Amino acid sequence: MCTEGVIIAAGQSDRMSPYLKLLLPLNGQSILRQSIFSMLPFVSRVFVVTGHRNKDITEHIQDIERVEIIYNPNHRKGMFSSVITGVSQVKEEHAFLLPADCPFVSTEVYLKMSQCKEDIVIPSYNNQQGHPVRLSKSVIQRLIREPEDSSLRSFIQQHSHRLIDVESPEILMDIDTFEDYQAAIHYVSKKEGKYE
């Protein structure tokens, strides 16, 4: 398998304070573990980038095989510093990059993205770009030379990339607020047939 994964789990999640949102339960496991397990079948290993409450997150996932935990000491500088910390570890030809609060990426999305040969691949649903992003090693080498005040979004806008249409609104679902979390719980319940 020539693809690795990077999951960003370093943020402070201020909008859900005092809870550590990535450890909140969802669908029988935590938000973070669901994000990891959805990606693992499609990569040789997953780098989880930690920052805020590193010890809690590390203890929560250290039992998962093929997961390597990378601490970003500069996580307070913003998400881009954690992106660079993670992708700098990539050795394979491609890497999936996912924020840890996007737990619903489906098998179909990972499979469809894995079949693309372009350097930057982004899934799209109803003309809205979602997660994860797939980057080639050559693009990653350019990305890590970006100034620290840059962003992944601006980098992608400046480079050729491919949008692939998917029938999966889940690529747009992240969990930033308590309302998002309640919506995620409702989504899981509806998917399992508990609600009509």
N, C-alpha and C positions, 0 to 999 in steps of 0.2 A: 504494500500500500504506500503510495507516494504522496500522501496528504497528512498533515498534522492539523491540530486544532488549537486555537487560542480563545480562552474565555476570560473576559474582563470582570473581575469580582472585587474591585479595589475601592469603589466609591463609598461615600458616607451615607447615602440614602437619607438625606436630611428630611425629606418630605414624609418619611415614615418613622421618624424618630419617636420614641426611644427604641423601637424594634429594629432588629437586624433583618431587613426584609428578605435577604437571600436565604435565610434559614427558616422562614415561615413555611408552614406545611401547605402542600398543594398536591393533590392527586396521589396521596399516600407516601409522598416524600417531600423534601424541601424544594423550593424554587431552583436553587443552585444545582442540586443533585439531578433534578429533572433536565435542566439545560445540559449538564454533562452527559447523562445517559442517552439523550437524544442524539448527541454528536458522536459518541464513541464508536458506533458501528462503522463509521465512514472515515475514520482516521487511525493512524498508527498509535498516536498518543495525544493527550490534551494538556496544554499548559494553562493552568489557572493562575491568573495574575491577581495577587491580593494586595491590600494596602490597609484600609480602615478595618480595625478589629481582625488583624491578620491571624492571631492565635485562635480565635473562635472559628474562623472559616477553615483554617488548616486542620484543626481537630475534627471538624465536621466531615471532611472529604478525604482525609489521609488514608482511609481504608480502600479507596477505589483504585483498582489496578489500571495502569497506563495513564495515570494522572500525575503530572509533576507540578508542584506548587512553586510559583516564582513571586517573591515579595518585591514590590516596587516602593522603595523608600521615598520616592518623589511623588507619590500618588496625589498629594494635595495640590499639585500643579495642574491637575485636570486629567481627563480621560486619555488624552493623546499620549501623555507620558506612560500610561499603563499599556496602551496599544504598542508603543515602541518597545517597552520592556518585554512584552509577550512575543511579538513577531521576531525580535532579535534572537530568540531561541530556536527558531524554525530551521531545520536542516533539510527537510524534504522539498519536493518541487512545488508544492502548493500548500496553502493553509486556509482553513475556515476561521473566520474571526467573528465572535459573537459576544454581545453584552450578556452578562449572567442572568439578567432579569427578562430574558426572552425564552421562556421554557417550552414553547409550543411548536418549534420548527419540526416539520414532519419528515418522515423517511423519504417521501416523494420529492420534497424540495432538495434535500441533500443529494439524492440520486441524480436529479436533473442537473443540478449545479456541477456535480462531479464529472458529468459527461462533456462539459464545455472546456475548450482548449484556450480560451482567451485569458489574458493576464489578470483582468479584474472582472469578476462576475457578480451581479447583484440580482436577487429575485425581485419580481414586481407583481403586485396584485392590484387590479383596477387602476393602473398607471401610478401606483404609489410604491416607492422603493422600500424594501424591508430588510430583514436580517435572515441569515448571516451574509457576510461578504466573503468571497473567495479570492485570494491573492496568489499570484505566482511568486516564486523565489526571486526572480529578477525585479519584479515590482517592489517586493519587500526590501530589497537592497537599496532601491531608490528612496523608499519611504523612510527608512531609518536615518537618512541623511537630511531629512527635512528639519527646519528650525523648530525648536520646542514650543513656540507659540503658534504652530500650525495646527491643522485638524485633519482627521481622516477624510471628512467630507470635502474640504477644499482640495486635498490631494487628488481624490477621485475625480472631482470636477475638471482638474487640469490634465487628466490622463484618459486615454481611450478606455472605455469599459463597455461591457455588454450587459444589457438588461434581459432577463429571461422571464417570460410570463409564467406564473404558476397559479393553480386554482387553490390557493391556500391563504386565506386571510390571516392565519396565525403568524405569518412573517411580519405583520404589522403590530402584533400584540406584545407590549412590554409592560412591566409593572413598576410604575414610579410612585403611585399614590395608593392610599387605602381604597379609593374608589376602583382603581385598576385591579387591586388584589381581590376585591369582592367580585368584580366582573370576571376575573380569572377563575375563581371558585365556581361561579355560576356557569361559566363555559364548560368546565370539567363535568359538572353535574348534568348539564344538558346533553353533553356528548355521551355520557354513560346512560342516558335515558331516564334520569331521575326526575327531570322536568319535561313537561310537554311543551 
